[in-house]
Amino acid sequence: MLKILRNFLPFQAIGDKPLSRILNYLDIFGLFQSDPFGYPLLLKRVVIFVAGWPTYWRLAVANKLTIEGGNYLKELPNTNVLFISNHQTYFADVITFYHIFSAAKWGMFRKLYPFYLFSPRAKTFYVAARETMKSGFIPKLFALAGAIMVDRSWRAKGENVQRDVDTSAADNVQKGLNYGWVVTFPQGTTTAYAPIRKGTAHLIKDNNPVVVPVVIDGFRRAFNKTGLTYKKRNTNLKVRFKQPIYFDKDQPLEEIVAMVTKIIEQNVPENIAEWKAEAENLNS
């Protein structure tokens, strides 16, 4: 109970000027604070509030959302937590995380009751491809909620490419971790069983965060690729949090990649041909 109450205390006072520090200390709703990327916390809360109501309906009413392992969120620190998850749609996955994290702020770890939208968790970020977040009004709106935008070096506009690695991405993720929680999808694509990108292993080695593995299922069946349009209602959506872990900073990158692949259950199945046939039928 005390930990939940602390979630609603004023943010730590920051700034060099005495007046600024006093205002920040009294600022329960983030009226005077911005995140490390310059977005006012009040704006982020408004975006989450506005987007939260229709998306809550899609997740918990039109479909059936099941949360497993939510109790692991109870003891997490407020900063330097990295959630790594498989990926099934562009937006529905991460929107679900925002709902769950905001509910956890209110002490709800199994069910979603949307009154948490009146004071959602604003110190949450997610890693997303810049081209996706710049593709229209709705993605741009969602970006304001905490997108850490990166330029993918291996893919652009639906085609494989080769270009220089976005060196600013690691610095921006580090900023997000220093300020709060970050969600990343280490495969960098919604394609199931795609290989894990080494960039995630570098983030783990460089920042030594608490790593929370997450496995999701059902989103690909319920929504189209963007996650904004229904494919099938009354679908069981599952979000399973696993026990938080620490990686050894001395572990080789290849070993971290292999462990990440295993813990988010993205090892290529033995019956890959059968799975591909089922996937093709699902998408047809």
Helices and strands as residue ranges (DSSP letters): H 2-6, H 18-26, H 41-56, I 57-61, E 64-68, G 70-73, E 81-85, H 92-105, G 114-118, E 124-129, H 130-133, H 137-143, E 147-150, E 155-156, E 159-160, H 168-179, E 181-184, H 198-207, E 210-217, H 219-222, E 236-241, H 253-263, H 272-283
